[in-house]
Amino acid sequence: MPAPKSVLITGCSSGIGRCLALRLAEHGYQVFASARRESDVEGLIRQGLDAHQLDLSSSASIERAVAEILARTGGRMYALINNGAYG
């Protein structure tokens, strides 16, 4: 059986990001849901998601999260859904 397609979604603390993460996980994708605040990450974990702290305003945070996720997926990612941040 092939490995599930891996998807990183930013901005999953609420709204579209959270709904998308939950729905893709239901459909068999390996979802890496991310949020800026640790309390939001904990909430995502309670909902059964593989959640990570990722602050899009911090290069170090981005590099850390991406390195961890790529290590867990063997360096492969099917999709990035950049839903986080605002101007």
N, CA, C and O atoms as CSV, one atom per row, in Angstrom:
chain,resi,resn,atom,element,x,y,z
A,1,MET,N,N,0.848,-1.176,0.000
A,1,MET,CA,C,0.000,0.000,0.000
A,1,MET,C,C,0.892,1.238,0.000
A,1,MET,O,O,1.849,1.302,0.773
A,2,PRO,N,N,0.598,2.228,-0.856
A,2,PRO,CA,C,1.431,3.434,-0.906
A,2,PRO,C,C,1.261,4.287,0.345
A,2,PRO,O,O,0.228,4.251,1.013
A,3,ALA,N,N,2.295,5.046,0.636
A,3,ALA,CA,C,2.248,5.959,1.785
A,3,ALA,C,C,1.205,7.044,1.522
A,3,ALA,O,O,0.994,7.434,0.374
A,4,PRO,N,N,0.552,7.534,2.577
A,4,PRO,CA,C,-0.434,8.604,2.375
A,4,PRO,C,C,0.249,9.876,1.887
A,4,PRO,O,O,1.416,10.121,2.191
A,5,LYS,N,N,-0.475,10.668,1.142
A,5,LYS,CA,C,0.048,11.947,0.665
A,5,LYS,C,C,0.165,12.908,1.845
A,5,LYS,O,O,-0.779,13.074,2.618
A,6,SER,N,N,1.330,13.538,1.974
A,6,SER,CA,C,1.622,14.441,3.089
A,6,SER,C,C,1.300,15.881,2.717
A,6,SER,O,O,1.695,16.369,1.659
A,7,VAL,N,N,0.575,16.551,3.607
A,7,VAL,CA,C,0.160,17.928,3.366
A,7,VAL,C,C,0.470,18.766,4.608
A,7,VAL,O,O,0.088,18.405,5.721
A,8,LEU,N,N,1.161,19.880,4.405
A,8,LEU,CA,C,1.393,20.857,5.466
A,8,LEU,C,C,0.402,21.997,5.273
A,8,LEU,O,O,0.325,22.582,4.193
A,9,ILE,N,N,-0.350,22.309,6.311
A,9,ILE,CA,C,-1.314,23.400,6.248
A,9,ILE,C,C,-0.962,24.418,7.328
A,9,ILE,O,O,-0.860,24.068,8.504
A,10,THR,N,N,-0.778,25.662,6.936
A,10,THR,CA,C,-0.530,26.730,7.901
A,10,THR,C,C,-1.863,27.365,8.291
A,10,THR,O,O,-2.841,27.290,7.546
A,11,GLY,N,N,-1.887,27.980,9.450
A,11,GLY,CA,C,-3.072,28.707,9.891
A,11,GLY,C,C,-4.250,27.821,10.241
A,11,GLY,O,O,-5.373,28.076,9.807
A,12,CYS,N,N,-4.004,26.790,11.019
A,12,CYS,CA,C,-5.059,25.832,11.372
A,12,CYS,C,C,-5.699,26.093,12.726
A,12,CYS,O,O,-6.424,25.239,13.236
A,13,SER,N,N,-5.448,27.253,13.317
A,13,SER,CA,C,-6.003,27.511,14.645
A,13,SER,C,C,-7.519,27.645,14.624
A,13,SER,O,O,-8.173,27.423,15.642
A,14,SER,N,N,-8.082,28.005,13.480
A,14,SER,CA,C,-9.535,28.155,13.375
A,14,SER,C,C,-9.940,28.212,11.905
A,14,SER,O,O,-9.092,28.159,11.014
A,15,GLY,N,N,-11.197,28.316,11.673
A,15,GLY,CA,C,-11.740,28.584,10.352
A,15,GLY,C,C,-11.377,27.580,9.276
A,15,GLY,O,O,-11.356,26.370,9.502
A,16,ILE,N,N,-11.091,28.116,8.098
A,16,ILE,CA,C,-10.826,27.295,6.920
A,16,ILE,C,C,-9.661,26.338,7.150
A,16,ILE,O,O,-9.744,25.169,6.774
A,17,GLY,N,N,-8.584,26.810,7.758
A,17,GLY,CA,C,-7.414,25.964,7.978
A,17,GLY,C,C,-7.735,24.742,8.823
A,17,GLY,O,O,-7.350,23.625,8.479
A,18,ARG,N,N,-8.434,24.953,9.919
A,18,ARG,CA,C,-8.791,23.842,10.805
A,18,ARG,C,C,-9.738,22.876,10.099
A,18,ARG,O,O,-9.541,21.663,10.158
A,19,CYS,N,N,-10.750,23.400,9.441
A,19,CYS,CA,C,-11.710,22.543,8.729
A,19,CYS,C,C,-11.025,21.731,7.641
A,19,CYS,O,O,-11.294,20.540,7.484
A,20,LEU,N,N,-10.143,22.374,6.891
A,20,LEU,CA,C,-9.425,21.685,5.825
A,20,LEU,C,C,-8.531,20.584,6.388
A,20,LEU,O,O,-8.472,19.488,5.832
A,21,ALA,N,N,-7.841,20.867,7.478
A,21,ALA,CA,C,-6.970,19.861,8.092
A,21,ALA,C,C,-7.775,18.652,8.553
A,21,ALA,O,O,-7.380,17.512,8.310
A,22,LEU,N,N,-8.888,18.893,9.208
A,22,LEU,CA,C,-9.717,17.787,9.684
A,22,LEU,C,C,-10.284,16.971,8.525
A,22,LEU,O,O,-10.300,15.741,8.584
A,23,ARG,N,N,-10.741,17.635,7.491
A,23,ARG,CA,C,-11.345,16.938,6.353
A,23,ARG,C,C,-10.304,16.114,5.591
A,23,ARG,O,O,-10.568,14.967,5.231
A,24,LEU,N,N,-9.129,16.686,5.343
A,24,LEU,CA,C,-8.096,15.928,4.627
A,24,LEU,C,C,-7.644,14.725,5.442
A,24,LEU,O,O,-7.394,13.656,4.885
A,25,ALA,N,N,-7.537,14.889,6.757
A,25,ALA,CA,C,-7.168,13.759,7.615
A,25,ALA,C,C,-8.228,12.661,7.529
A,25,ALA,O,O,-7.894,11.477,7.486
A,26,GLU,N,N,-9.496,13.049,7.505
A,26,GLU,CA,C,-10.587,12.070,7.366
A,26,GLU,C,C,-10.482,11.283,6.058
A,26,GLU,O,O,-10.895,10.126,5.978
A,27,HIS,N,N,-9.924,11.931,5.042
A,27,HIS,CA,C,-9.807,11.302,3.730
A,27,HIS,C,C,-8.467,10.597,3.515
A,27,HIS,O,O,-8.126,10.235,2.389
A,28,GLY,N,N,-7.718,10.406,4.587
A,28,GLY,CA,C,-6.519,9.592,4.519
A,28,GLY,C,C,-5.210,10.298,4.242
A,28,GLY,O,O,-4.178,9.641,4.103
A,29,TYR,N,N,-5.221,11.608,4.159
A,29,TYR,CA,C,-3.970,12.340,3.967
A,29,TYR,C,C,-3.191,12.389,5.284
A,29,TYR,O,O,-3.774,12.370,6.368
A,30,GLN,N,N,-1.887,12.449,5.169
A,30,GLN,CA,C,-1.035,12.661,6.340
A,30,GLN,C,C,-0.943,14.179,6.521
A,30,GLN,O,O,-0.150,14.843,5.854
A,31,VAL,N,N,-1.744,14.707,7.409
A,31,VAL,CA,C,-1.847,16.160,7.577
A,31,VAL,C,C,-0.932,16.629,8.697
A,31,VAL,O,O,-0.921,16.070,9.794
A,32,PHE,N,N,-0.171,17.661,8.395
A,32,PHE,CA,C,0.631,18.365,9.385
A,32,PHE,C,C,-0.017,19.734,9.542
A,32,PHE,O,O,0.212,20.633,8.733
A,33,ALA,N,N,-0.822,19.888,10.578
A,33,ALA,CA,C,-1.535,21.132,10.836
A,33,ALA,C,C,-0.639,22.039,11.672
A,33,ALA,O,O,-0.004,21.590,12.626
A,34,SER,N,N,-0.592,23.311,11.307
A,34,SER,CA,C,0.262,24.214,12.073
A,34,SER,C,C,-0.514,25.438,12.541
A,34,SER,O,O,-1.507,25.853,11.944
A,35,ALA,N,N,-0.015,25.990,13.632
A,35,ALA,CA,C,-0.580,27.210,14.209
A,35,ALA,C,C,0.537,27.979,14.895
A,35,ALA,O,O,1.560,27.407,15.271
A,36,ARG,N,N,0.335,29.257,15.051
A,36,ARG,CA,C,1.361,30.120,15.638
A,36,ARG,C,C,1.473,29.951,17.147
A,36,ARG,O,O,2.579,29.909,17.685
A,37,ARG,N,N,0.343,29.855,17.829
A,37,ARG,CA,C,0.357,29.776,19.289
A,37,ARG,C,C,0.343,28.326,19.774
A,37,ARG,O,O,-0.366,27.481,19.226
A,38,GLU,N,N,1.131,28.057,20.800
A,38,GLU,CA,C,1.225,26.706,21.361
A,38,GLU,C,C,-0.132,26.223,21.878
A,38,GLU,O,O,-0.448,25.040,21.756
A,39,SER,N,N,-0.925,27.108,22.444
A,39,SER,CA,C,-2.246,26.703,22.938
A,39,SER,C,C,-3.135,26.219,21.789
A,39,SER,O,O,-3.933,25.299,21.971
A,40,ASP,N,N,-3.004,26.826,20.619
A,40,ASP,CA,C,-3.767,26.382,19.451
A,40,ASP,C,C,-3.257,25.027,18.958
A,40,ASP,O,O,-4.043,24.182,18.529
A,41,VAL,N,N,-1.943,24.826,19.021
A,41,VAL,CA,C,-1.361,23.532,18.644
A,41,VAL,C,C,-1.919,22.441,19.542
A,41,VAL,O,O,-2.287,21.366,19.069
A,42,GLU,N,N,-1.981,22.719,20.838
A,42,GLU,CA,C,-2.526,21.734,21.783
A,42,GLU,C,C,-3.981,21.394,21.457
A,42,GLU,O,O,-4.387,20.237,21.564
A,43,GLY,N,N,-4.760,22.394,21.061
A,43,GLY,CA,C,-6.145,22.155,20.676
A,43,GLY,C,C,-6.247,21.284,19.437
A,43,GLY,O,O,-7.125,20.426,19.352
A,44,LEU,N,N,-5.361,21.495,18.480
A,44,LEU,CA,C,-5.345,20.670,17.262
A,44,LEU,C,C,-4.995,19.223,17.596
A,44,LEU,O,O,-5.572,18.290,17.039
A,45,ILE,N,N,-4.053,19.050,18.501
A,45,ILE,CA,C,-3.664,17.702,18.930
A,45,ILE,C,C,-4.846,17.012,19.612
A,45,ILE,O,O,-5.089,15.826,19.389
A,46,ARG,N,N,-5.575,17.754,20.441
A,46,ARG,CA,C,-6.761,17.177,21.099
A,46,ARG,C,C,-7.816,16.731,20.091
A,46,ARG,O,O,-8.604,15.827,20.367
A,47,GLN,N,N,-7.826,17.367,18.927
A,47,GLN,CA,C,-8.768,16.973,17.879
A,47,GLN,C,C,-8.234,15.821,17.028
A,47,GLN,O,O,-8.873,15.403,16.063
A,48,GLY,N,N,-7.055,15.311,17.397
A,48,GLY,CA,C,-6.507,14.158,16.696
A,48,GLY,C,C,-5.585,14.474,15.542
A,48,GLY,O,O,-5.227,13.581,14.775
A,49,LEU,N,N,-5.193,15.727,15.404
A,49,LEU,CA,C,-4.306,16.107,14.302
A,49,LEU,C,C,-2.841,16.063,14.724
A,49,LEU,O,O,-2.514,16.208,15.902
A,50,ASP,N,N,-1.978,15.862,13.755
A,50,ASP,CA,C,-0.534,15.952,13.957
A,50,ASP,C,C,-0.203,17.435,13.822
A,50,ASP,O,O,-0.067,17.937,12.707
A,51,ALA,N,N,-0.074,18.133,14.933
A,51,ALA,CA,C,0.038,19.584,14.919
A,51,ALA,C,C,1.426,20.058,15.312
A,51,ALA,O,O,2.128,19.422,16.098
A,52,HIS,N,N,1.801,21.210,14.731
A,52,HIS,CA,C,3.138,21.782,14.931
A,52,HIS,C,C,3.032,23.284,15.107
A,52,HIS,O,O,2.189,23.939,14.495
A,53,GLN,N,N,3.899,23.819,15.952
A,53,GLN,CA,C,3.989,25.266,16.117
A,53,GLN,C,C,4.778,25.807,14.939
A,53,GLN,O,O,5.892,25.357,14.672
A,54,LEU,N,N,4.203,26.769,14.237
A,54,LEU,CA,C,4.869,27.383,13.089
A,54,LEU,C,C,4.398,28.829,13.001
A,54,LEU,O,O,3.227,29.099,12.730
A,55,ASP,N,N,5.321,29.751,13.233
A,55,ASP,CA,C,5.028,31.180,13.176
A,55,ASP,C,C,5.605,31.715,11.872
A,55,ASP,O,O,6.823,31.770,11.708
A,56,LEU,N,N,4.736,32.110,10.945
A,56,LEU,CA,C,5.184,32.559,9.623
A,56,LEU,C,C,5.981,33.851,9.653
A,56,LEU,O,O,6.579,34.219,8.642
A,57,SER,N,N,6.009,34.547,10.774
A,57,SER,CA,C,6.821,35.764,10.877
A,57,SER,C,C,8.225,35.465,11.392
A,57,SER,O,O,9.021,36.384,11.585
A,58,SER,N,N,8.535,34.185,11.616
A,58,SER,CA,C,9.836,33.787,12.151
A,58,SER,C,C,10.503,32.756,11.240
A,58,SER,O,O,10.030,31.626,11.115
A,59,SER,N,N,11.599,33.155,10.610
A,59,SER,CA,C,12.333,32.232,9.737
A,59,SER,C,C,12.791,30.995,10.496
A,59,SER,O,O,12.750,29.887,9.962
A,60,ALA,N,N,13.224,31.180,11.735
A,60,ALA,CA,C,13.688,30.042,12.538
A,60,ALA,C,C,12.550,29.062,12.794
A,60,ALA,O,O,12.753,27.850,12.735
A,61,SER,N,N,11.358,29.573,13.076
A,61,SER,CA,C,10.196,28.720,13.314
A,61,SER,C,C,9.828,27.941,12.052
A,61,SER,O,O,9.522,26.751,12.117
A,62,ILE,N,N,9.859,28.612,10.920
A,62,ILE,CA,C,9.548,27.960,9.641
A,62,ILE,C,C,10.565,26.857,9.358
A,62,ILE,O,O,10.191,25.729,9.037
A,63,GLU,N,N,11.839,27.185,9.476
A,63,GLU,CA,C,12.902,26.208,9.191
A,63,GLU,C,C,12.800,24.997,10.113
A,63,GLU,O,O,12.969,23.864,9.661
A,64,ARG,N,N,12.528,25.218,11.387
A,64,ARG,CA,C,12.419,24.120,12.344
A,64,ARG,C,C,11.245,23.199,11.997
A,64,ARG,O,O,11.399,21.978,11.961
A,65,ALA,N,N,10.085,23.785,11.746
A,65,ALA,CA,C,8.894,22.989,11.446
A,65,ALA,C,C,9.061,22.219,10.135
A,65,ALA,O,O,8.732,21.035,10.063
A,66,VAL,N,N,9.564,22.879,9.116
A,66,VAL,CA,C,9.731,22.215,7.814
A,66,VAL,C,C,10.762,21.097,7.910
A,66,VAL,O,O,10.557,20.023,7.345
A,67,ALA,N,N,11.859,21.328,8.612
A,67,ALA,CA,C,12.875,20.279,8.766
A,67,ALA,C,C,12.289,19.057,9.472
A,67,ALA,O,O,12.545,17.925,9.063
A,68,GLU,N,N,11.510,19.277,10.523
A,68,GLU,CA,C,10.896,18.164,11.257
A,68,GLU,C,C,9.925,17.392,10.371
A,68,GLU,O,O,9.928,16.161,10.353
A,69,ILE,N,N,9.103,18.120,9.643
A,69,ILE,CA,C,8.111,17.470,8.789
A,69,ILE,C,C,8.778,16.711,7.651
A,69,ILE,O,O,8.387,15.582,7.355
A,70,LEU,N,N,9.772,17.304,7.011
A,70,LEU,CA,C,10.470,16.609,5.928
A,70,LEU,C,C,11.203,15.371,6.438
A,70,LEU,O,O,11.283,14.365,5.733
A,71,ALA,N,N,11.732,15.438,7.647
A,71,ALA,CA,C,12.384,14.262,8.239
A,71,ALA,C,C,11.372,13.133,8.425
A,71,ALA,O,O,11.696,11.964,8.218
A,72,ARG,N,N,10.162,13.481,8.810
A,72,ARG,CA,C,9.119,12.475,9.049
A,72,ARG,C,C,8.516,11.921,7.768
A,72,ARG,O,O,7.918,10.845,7.775
A,73,THR,N,N,8.672,12.658,6.656
A,73,THR,CA,C,8.089,12.214,5.391
A,73,THR,C,C,9.141,11.714,4.406
A,73,THR,O,O,8.839,11.479,3.236
A,74,GLY,N,N,10.367,11.553,4.875
A,74,GLY,CA,C,11.425,11.113,3.964
A,74,GLY,C,C,11.777,12.156,2.921
A,74,GLY,O,O,12.227,11.822,1.825
A,75,GLY,N,N,11.571,13.424,3.263
A,75,GLY,CA,C,11.932,14.513,2.357
A,75,GLY,C,C,10.904,14.797,1.279
A,75,GLY,O,O,11.174,15.554,0.347
A,76,ARG,N,N,9.732,14.200,1.396
A,76,ARG,CA,C,8.700,14.378,0.364
A,76,ARG,C,C,7.465,15.054,0.956
A,76,ARG,O,O,7.054,14.769,2.080
A,77,MET,N,N,6.901,15.939,0.181
A,77,MET,CA,C,5.682,16.612,0.578
A,77,MET,C,C,4.786,16.691,-0.651
A,77,MET,O,O,5.223,17.124,-1.717
A,78,TYR,N,N,3.547,16.277,-0.501
A,78,TYR,CA,C,2.602,16.325,-1.616
A,78,TYR,C,C,2.106,17.754,-1.844
A,78,TYR,O,O,2.001,18.202,-2.986
A,79,ALA,N,N,1.800,18.469,-0.755
A,79,ALA,CA,C,1.253,19.817,-0.917
A,79,ALA,C,C,1.529,20.692,0.297
A,79,ALA,O,O,1.683,20.214,1.421
A,80,LEU,N,N,1.585,21.980,0.028
A,80,LEU,CA,C,1.628,23.016,1.054
A,80,LEU,C,C,0.400,23.888,0.834
A,80,LEU,O,O,0.197,24.411,-0.262
A,81,ILE,N,N,-0.409,24.046,1.858
A,81,ILE,CA,C,-1.554,24.937,1.791
A,81,ILE,C,C,-1.271,26.074,2.751
A,81,ILE,O,O,-1.376,25.920,3.968
A,82,ASN,N,N,-0.909,27.220,2.188
A,82,ASN,CA,C,-0.498,28.361,2.991
A,82,ASN,C,C,-1.721,29.226,3.301
A,82,ASN,O,O,-2.036,30.176,2.585
A,83,ASN,N,N,-2.391,28.868,4.382
A,83,ASN,CA,C,-3.610,29.538,4.817
A,83,ASN,C,C,-3.339,30.553,5.926
A,83,ASN,O,O,-4.206,31.369,6.235
A,84,GLY,N,N,-2.171,30.516,6.518
A,84,GLY,CA,C,-1.871,31.362,7.680
A,84,GLY,C,C,-1.453,32.762,7.315
A,84,GLY,O,O,-1.131,33.060,6.165
A,85,ALA,N,N,-1.466,33.599,8.299
A,85,ALA,CA,C,-0.972,34.982,8.247
A,85,ALA,C,C,-1.981,35.938,7.642
A,85,ALA,O,O,-2.946,35.533,6.993
A,86,TYR,N,N,-1.736,37.186,7.868
A,86,TYR,CA,C,-2.543,38.258,7.281
A,86,TYR,C,C,-1.676,39.484,7.178
A,86,TYR,O,O,-0.664,39.609,7.867
A,87,GLY,N,N,-2.078,40.386,6.315
A,87,GLY,CA,C,-1.271,41.575,6.043
A,87,GLY,C,C,-1.587,42.724,6.951
A,87,GLY,O,O,-0.981,43.789,6.832
